[in-house]
Amino acid sequence: MTGKDAGFRIRVERDLRDKFIEMCRAKDRPAAQVIRDFMRQYIDDNAAANDTQAVKKQKGHS
């Protein structure tokens, strides 16, 4: 990792946040690391779909 130079500020329901933090603590994982892992997985899971859409657009399909 090259370092952290950007951040997010999001608003979520207090109950959702509290449950998330509780689960992270139970798993002995920092919440920020869990979110970063989720973001990486989301990108990996959706990269193929985005690549397919880009190819269709290049070929003139919508």
C-alpha positions, -999 to +999 in steps of 0.1 A: +000+000+000+013+034-009-002+052+021-035+066+030-042+100+015-079+102+011-109+096+034-146+091+034-172+107+056-205+088+054-237+089+073-253+057+084-280+047+109-266+046+144-278+011+149-261-001+118-228+016+128-230+002+163-236-034+151-208-031+126-183-018+152-194-045+176-188-072+150-154-058+141-144-058+177-156-093+182-135-104+152-105-082+165-104-062+133-103-025+129-135-012+112-114+008+087-096-023+075-129-042+071-143-014+050-111-013+029-113-051+024-150-047+014-140-020-012-113-042-027-137-072-029-164-050-045-140-038-071-128-073-079-164-087-080-176-059-104-145-054-126-156-082-151-191-067-155-176-032-161-152-046-186-180-063-205-201-031-205-171-011-219-166-036-247-203-034-256-201+004-257-170+002-280-189-021-304-219+003-304-242-017-281-259-001-251 
